[in-house]
Amino acid sequence: MKRKINWEKWITIACILAFLTGLVPVLYLTGYVHATGDDFGYGARTHAAWVDTRSLLEVFRAAWQTIEHYYRGWQGTWFSVFLFSFQPEVFSPDAYWIVPILMIGLTIAGVSIAGYYFLIRKAGFSRMGFLALDFLVLFILIQFVPSTKSAIFWYNGTAHYVIPFFLALVAITVSGLYMDTGKKRYLAVSLLCMICLGGASYLAALLAPIVIIFLWILYGRKNRRSLWLLLPIIAEMAGLVISLLAPGNKVRGGEELGVSGGRVVSTVMESFWQGVLTIGDYLTEKPLMFLLMVPAAVIIWMELNRQKKRFEYRLPVVFLDAMFCIYCAMFAPGIYAGTELSGGVPNTIFQVFVLTMTASLVYLLGWLHSRLGKIMDEQKAGKNVAGRKKRRVAAAIAGTLVCVGILFLGRSTVRETTFFVCAEYILSGQADDYKAQMEERQAILLDDSIRDAQLPAMNSDQGPLMHMEVLKDPNGWANTVVRDFYRKDSVVEIDRTQ
């Protein structure tokens, strides 16, 4: 008797192994990362407080002073500045290794928490099906992210985008759970997350309330207790007002930065246009990412076939339009501000695109499956056996063609993946050079007998890692923040002698 192959199990194992394999060079680089640039500027006061007192209370006081300084002089995102002031090298020169582990962990946790709620609790997926799709999506999110610096390796960039994105996903999930159960602990967690988002990245701060309101329209409006979710939304709006009113915003964005009705309308229109253009860029630059949606569709279809009680997928066009609008909304803060964007902005836009694309695929296939419900029921009852065999053969041929297509069309994209970029950086020897030079530099900066630090020149282009090089001018910005962090009289770059 032939033993039936558990395809779902093997697909799940393959997705998990692919995800873990992709992390190998990333995790290898945890021993190479160091603070740089903004890490020193935002961490100077807290570092001094820790070195002088070893008191966490004094460190928190210094963090408050840092918030006040930057609120008046550079930016209003008070919660992000609070996070910035706790960069790991504030406490130890050897602690920065935790950054990539922490940020990958938060990305996994945020996506998985939201995925578990929507796929298992709402869509009725099995745990095996959820794990397969979850790890496939995580693989895409990490391997095709536009900037590894602001997604994984650089604390300042990741604290401003990865942590708020995690908080937004948690806030969305617990808000949904509160609509379902009415348990106050979910409302409390939502409130806490939304308060923090009020002072963080504007993209995450926009994402959370939009999705929460969408969920309320979708199914929460039938329950009056769901109106309590206005509390965390109002709390976030209050935090955003505080952030937007910061004098430092005009220092950074210019005096013309302000609220304008015409500007709001043009921002909305431009956001949709940029959304379309960016999808075109993704299709051109990341074709492999879209080809990986084929195995995602297979996983979803297998789950839909397994389900006895089906979730009602109504109005797919409306749902897909809503997902597109949520994705396009992520362009609005950057367009409205009109300032130069950091690498974290395209990262968040990309992450939201992948999640909304996956949600759209689940919903669209769910709707299609429900329309073909009678045919599916006949197959389960053992009818049309010959037809089933033909479909299996056709599916096998299609699967083979898809694999060939992935290998052929996606071969150029492979060189741009996080795995390949990190592996190339390591194998080229550049990572070892960077590590040796950073340790040499750190020894100079940590030597209290040296008051005027002369740092041998380094290459500022460090592949997947962030490095802001000091200049020969002691008054250069990078020079001054390094000087203040290490309490030197001056810091300059000198030519490296071979």
N, C-alpha and C positions, 0 to 999 in steps of 0.2 A: 504494500500500500504506500502510495506516494505521500511524503510529508509536505503539508502545505507551507509555502514560504510566507513568512510574516514580513511583507514588503514595508509596511509602516515602520516596523522596528528597525529594519536595515537602513531605510531612508533617514530616520532620526539619528542613528549612529553615524551615518555618513555626514550629516549636517554638523553634528557636534565635533567630529574629528576634523572636518574642514575648518571650522571656527577656531579650534584649539591650535591646529597647525599654523594658521595665519597669525597667531599671537606669539609664536616662538621667537622671531627676531625682535619683536616689540618688547617682550619681557626681558630679552637679553640686554637691551639698551637701558634697562632700569639702573644698571651700575654705572652709566655714563652721564646721566643728566645732571645739570647744575642750574642754579638760579642765574638769571640774567636780566638786565635792563630794568623794567618796571618792578620786578620782584624786589630789587634793592630799594627803589624809591619808596614804594608803599610799605616796605618792611623795616625801614630805618629806625623809626621811633619804637616799635615793638621789640626790635632786636636789642636796642640800647637798654630798654627797660628789663629785658630778660637777662642780659649780661650783667647789669648792675645789681639787680635785686633777686633774681630767680623766683620772682613772685608773679603768679598768674593774674592776681588782682592788678598789679602795676602794668602788666602787659595789656590787660583789657582797657585800662585808663589810657595807655598809649595808643591803642586801637581807636578809641573815641577821639583822641586828638588828631589822628590821621584822617578820620572821616571828616572832622570839622575843617581841617586844612584843605583837603581836596574838594569838599563841598563848596567852599568859597572860591577856590582858585582853579579848578579844572573840571570836575564832573559831579553830578548829583546822585549817582547810583550808590547810595550809602551802604546797602548791604554788600554789594560787590567789593567796595573799598574795605569794609570790615573783613571780608574773606581775604583780600589781597594782603592785609597787614599780618596775616598768620602764615605766610609762605614758610615752608619747612625749615629753610636755613636760618630763620629767625631763632630757632631753638638749637640747631646743630648744623655744622657745615657738612655733615655726612647724611643728612636726612632727606635730601631731595629725591632719592630713589622711590619714595612712596608716591610721588605725583602720578606717574603713568599707571601704577597699580590702582590707586584710588579712582582715577578718572575712568579707566576701563571698567572698574567695578561699579561705579555709579551709572555708567551707560548701560551695562548689562542689567543692573537692578531696575533702573527706571523703565526700560523697554519691556523687561520681563514682567514687572508688576502690572503695568498697563495691559500687556498682552494676555496675561493670565485672566485679568478681569474681563476683557472684551471677548477673548476667544473661548475660554472655558465657562465662565459664569454666564455670559450673554449669548454666545453663538453655539454653545454646547459641544465644543471640541473635546476630544479625549486628551489626557495628559501627554500621551505619545505624540499625537498630532500637533499639540501646542508646542512641545519642545522642538520638533522638527522645524516648524515655521519660525519659531522664536530664534533659534540659532542661525537659520538661514538669513533672516532679517538682520541679526546682529553681525553676521559675516559681512553683509553688504554695507552696513553702517560704518564699520571699522575699516574695511579694506578699501572703500572708495571715497572716504571722507576727503574733502578738498584740502584741508590743512591739518597735517598730523601734529603740528606745533600747538595749535589752539584746541585740538581735540584730545591729545594724549600727554604730550611731553612738557609743555610750558605751563607752570602753575598760574601765572597771571591771566593767561588767555583761557585756560580751562575753568578757572574759578568763576570767570565772568559769563561763561556760556554753558559748560557741561553741568556744573552744579545747578544753575537755574533751570536748565532743561530737565534734569532729574526731578527737581521740586515741582515743575509744571506737570510732569507725568504722574507724580504721586498725588498732586492736588486734584487732577482730573479723575484718577482712579477712586480716591476716597470720597470725592463728591458723588460719583456714580454709586458707590456703596451706600452712601447716606441716603440717596434717593431710593435705593432698594430696601434698606433695612431700617432706616430712621435712627440708627445708633449714634449717640452723640459723640462718641470717640472719633468717628470718621469726620464729623463736622469740625471737631477741634483740630484734627490733623490738617484738614483743608484750610482752616483759618490760619494756622501757623505757617504753612507753606505759602499761602497767598500774601501774608504780611511780608515775608522775606522777598517774594517776587516783586513787591512794590518798590524795592530798592535795588533791583538787579537788572539783568539784561532786558531791554525793552521787547525783544522778540519772544522770550519765554513768558514775560509779563502779559503779552498780548495773546499768546497761544492758550494759556490756561483758561481765562474767562470766556474766550470765544468757544472753546470746546465744551466747557461746562454749560454754557447757555444752549449750545446745540443739543447736548444730551437732555437738558431740561425740556426743550421743545420736542425732542424725539419720544421721550417716555416719562419724564419727571413731572410734567405739568399736571398730571392726573392726581398727584399727591400733594396736598397743601403744605406738608412739612418741608417739601423741597424748596419752598420760598426762603427758608432759613439760609440757603446757600447764597442769598444776597449779602449776608454778613461778611463772608470771606472775600466776595467780589468787591464790596464797598471798602473793606480794609485794604485790599490791594490798590484800589483807585486812590485812596488817601496816601498810601506810600508813594505812588507814582506822582501825585501832585507835589509832594515834598521833593521828590527827585527832580521833577521838571522845573521847579521854582529855584533851583540852586543857582547862585550867581556864577558858579564855575562853568555852567553850561554855555554861557555867552562868551566866556573866555576861550573855551574850546571851539564852539561852533560859530562864533561871530555875533555881532549885535543884531543882525537881521533874523536870528533864530527866535521864533515866537509862534503864536497861534494865529492862523489865518484860514478863513473859510475856503477861499479859493485854493489855497495851498493844500488843504485837506482833500478837496475834490480831485485836484490834479495828481495827488499822491495815490489815491485809490485807483485812478485810471492807469497810471504808470505802473502800479503794482501788478495789475493783471497783465499788462504788456510784458513786463519783465519776467513774470511767471511763465508765459508762453515761450519767450526767448530762451530762458534758462532750461526748460525741458528740451528744447532743440539742442542746446549745448550738451546736455546730459546724453542725449541720443548719439551725438557725434563723438563725444569724448569718453563716454562710459557705456558702450554697447553691451558689454558683458553683464553689467548690472541689470539691464532689461532682460537679457537672455536667462538670467537666474530667476526671473519671475515665472519661467516655465515650470521648473521643479516646484516652485511655490504653488502654482496652480494645481499641479498634480497632488500635492499634499492636501490642499484645501478640498479638492474634489473627492479624494479618498475619505476625508472626514465627513463630507456631506453624504456620501454613500453609506457611511457607518451609522449615521444618526437615525434614530427611530422617531423622535419628536423634533420637528424642524422649526428653527427660528424663522419668523416671518420677515422676508426681505421684500418690503414694499417700496415702491417709487424709487427704483435704482437711479434714474436720471437725476432726481432731486438729491439723492445721497452723493452721487459722484460730483455734482455741481458744488455741494457743500464742502466736500474734501478739497476740491480745486480752490475754492474761496479761502479755506483755512491755510492752504499752502501759499497762495498769493499774498495773504495778509502779512506773511513774514518779511516781505520786501518793504512794507510801508515804513517802519522806523528809520531804516537807512536812507530811503528816498526822501522822507520828510526832513531829516536832519541835514542832508546834503553835504555831509562831511566824509572824509576818507574812512573806509570801513576796514576793520581788523579781520583777520582770518577766521575768527569765530562766527561772524555773520553768515558767510556762505556755508559754514559747517551746519549751523542750526537750520538754515533754509533747506539744505540737502537732507538732513535728518527728518524734518517734517515732511518733505516730499516723499521719502521712502516709506514713512509710516502711513501717510495718506494714500499713497499708491497701493500699499498692501491692504489697507482697509477697503479701498475701492475694489480690489480684486476679490477679496472675500465676499463683499456684498454683491458684486455683479455675478459671481459664480453661484452664490446662494440663490439669487433670484432666478438664474438660468436653471439651476437644479430643481427648484420648486416648480418651474414651468414644465420640466420634463419628468415630474414626479411619477406619473403613471407608467412611463417607460421604465423608470428605475424600479418601481414596485414589481413590474413583470419580470425584470431580471432577477430580483431577489427571490421571486417565487419559482424560479427555475425554468421559466418560459423562454422561448426564442434562444435555445442553446446554441444553435448554429450561428445565429447573429452575434452572440456573445463571443464565440471563438474568433469570428472575423474581426470584431472590434478589438479583441486582445492582440491579434496579429498586427492590426493597424496601429494600435497604441505602441507596440514594441518597435515597429518601423519608425513611427513618429518620434519616439524617445531617442532612438539611435541617431536620427537626423538632427534632432535638437542638440545632442551631445557633440556631433560633428560641427554643427553651427557655432556652438559655444567656443569650441577649440579654434575654429577658423576665424570667425568674426571678432572674437574677444582676445585674440593673441596680442594685439597692440595694447589693449587695456591692461593686460597683466603687468606690464612694466610700470604702470602707474599705481598699482595697488600698494597699500601700506606694507604688506609682506615683502614685496620686491624692493621697494625704496629702502626699507630698513636693512634688508639682507645685503643689498648692494653697498650701502654705507658701511656695514660691518666688514664685508669681505674685501672691500677696497683698501682697508687699513686706515681709512679716514677716522673711523670711530676711535681706534686706539690712539691715533695722533691727538685727537681732540681731548681724550681722557688724560693723557700724559701732560698736555699743555695746560689744561684746566687745573690739574693737581699742582703743577709748578706755580701757576698764578695764585692759586688759593694759599699755598705756603707763604708767598710774599705778603698777601693781604692779611693773613692771620698772625704775622710776625709783628708784635707790638713795638719792637725796636726800630722798625722801618716806618718813618713818618711820611716820607715822599715816595710812594710806590711807583716803580717803573715796571710796567708789564710788557713782556715780549709780545710782539704782534702775532695775531691769529687770524685765520680765515673766518670771516663772518658768515660764510655760506656753509652751514653744517647739516645739509640734507634734511632729514626729518626733524632734527632738533632745532630749537630756537637759540640763537646767540646774537646778542647786541654788542658789538665790539666797541671798546673804548678808543678814543682818538689821541692824536699827539697834542691836541689842544686841551689843556687841563680844565678849561671852562666848558667843554663839550658836555651835553646832557648826560650821556652814559658815564662819563668820567665823574661828574658831580654826585650821581646817585650811588656809585660804587664807593666813592670817597666818604660820603656821609654814612653809609651802611657800616663800613669797616673803621670809621673814625680816623681817617688819615688826613694829613694836611693837604695832600694833593695826590692825584692818580693820573698817570700819563702812559701812553703807549710808546714803546721804543722799538726800533728795528730788531728783528730776531737775527742773532749771529749764529751761523752754522758751525 
